[in-house]
Amino acid sequence: MPIPVRAYAAEASDKPLAPYAFDRRDPGPGDVAIDIQYAGVCHSDLHIVQNDLGNTTYPIVPGHEIAGVVTAVGSDVERFKVGDRVGVGCMVDSCRQCAPCREGEEQFCVPGMTQTYGSPDPKGGAVGQTITQGGYSTAIVVDQDFVVRIPDSLSLDAAAPLLCAGITTYSPLRTWGVGPDSKVAVIGLGGLGHMAVKQAAAMGAEVTVLSTSDRKKADAERMGAKHFLINSDKDAMKAAAEKFDLIINTVSATHEIADHIQLLAKDGTMVMLGLTTEGMPVYAMPLLWRRRRIAGSLIGGIRETQEMLDFCAEHDIACDIELIAPSEINTAYERMKKSDVRYRFVLDMARI
């Protein structure tokens, strides 16, 4: 039988999110049905709700940081059982045939991954609808291959944002080989940035936070940062020139990056993680002079997401959260626009 669901959805880009009801598909042989207990609120949710990318289909139920408990499994499911603590991140399927999928990097699926919300939905996860619907809801049904296990030592509410924020920062730290000899800078101490600091510090790196003010300096140091740099301080920026092996740039708005390139050592890389919709000037000479790079990174594959969760459990890492009722989501969006959250909103779906 289809599973009735209560949710919060946006009906249009200029309307607030509001209560919404629909049905999830009856679990098939390879499916896992999940009671969603907590759903993280990501800045990309706001972009999609506002149609900033110009491709949103309404109504849309956002949410791709999902933590909950298994309520049913299909006949072919062997990895999960009823009562397991599980999570779902930014994708719920992929082609599984292309090279990235075979390599365990389903996020780079050539035909395109099926995102947790807003993607064409060939499986009819939301009954009678053509697109996937996300985690601002009370239940979801997902193919077992796109479900991960949340270790018992992680609380479900603080673990939920790891399914996007956590893997988005963990993947580039691993890809660029961060370890005890690494010098890492993190631009922006928000939902992504605070995870990058915690994870890089746990990997043994010397971490510096770059911000526009010192109001989060104490937080940065508590999370493991050794240094804090105000990026409008020209003398301090000059003193930090050519210092960093890796810069994790988490800012999700248009901002100046050309001067920050000078902070990279030879062969250093700035990895862009924030979803920006406008171009930002970069000049060739600073790149050429030290063989520097600007790169991008997109979440991580399912295997790496499980690795990240296990790493966070081992090192006692979780997101700093503000737990709210789903009815507070529109206020949360307004606060998020002002960077007024330390450091991730999480919806308590029991309060819907």
C-alpha angles and dihedrals in degrees: 000000000000114000116240112227136194116210149153116250141175114234095188140358092257097046129083120247112268140182112290134180130204141141129259119217121268106262112263127210094282098036135109120207113211133196101219110223100168136017124190121224112231127192088237088062087063092048092053095044090051091046090235091157093047097235106087117135115207141256091044129179106201127203132107101170100083129170125175150114130285113251100174140003133202124248093260097049113112104157098062138042136187110288097029118138107237145165140210123202136186099318137046101184146359137187091268090203106078123088096260091050092049089049092054095254099115091160087074094050106158097224086041134267119262103248120218090248135016098022127118104270114216092175097054094235089168103048113240093006131106100215135056117260122213147222105291082096141085099249143012137189116216137173108261092239090066097048122093132199119245111216116241093241092064117080110232096232095053091039095056096080090050087075089073112003093040098049093039090063099032095056098059091042088057095039092055093044101245113190144138094307095049127111108207130184123197119202111208126015101225135110093313098030097056090053091050090053094049095045097044091048090050089052088057099254125146101244129204124185119213116202142155093245140013096244092109097041095108091049092050092052092047089054093053107273114144096195138029122203128191104216093210090060101097095191092051092046090050091050090053094052116136092003106117132075092193135018117197106204110198100167111126097196134069109281143153115280105156094086091046091061088070089065092067121098121224109302089011121150135213110207116204114215104157118095104238124174100199132063123258121207119246124178124222100222098068089049095047095044095061103017089248124170140210113207141168133223131195121206109281141263124278093259092051091046090057089047089052093051091050090048092051091049091050092051097037093244123157137148122275101238145186109213114215140171117256089245088066094059097106092052088047090054091052091049091046090056087059094045087244099149133089096231124309133002114226124192117227099216092194086072096057 
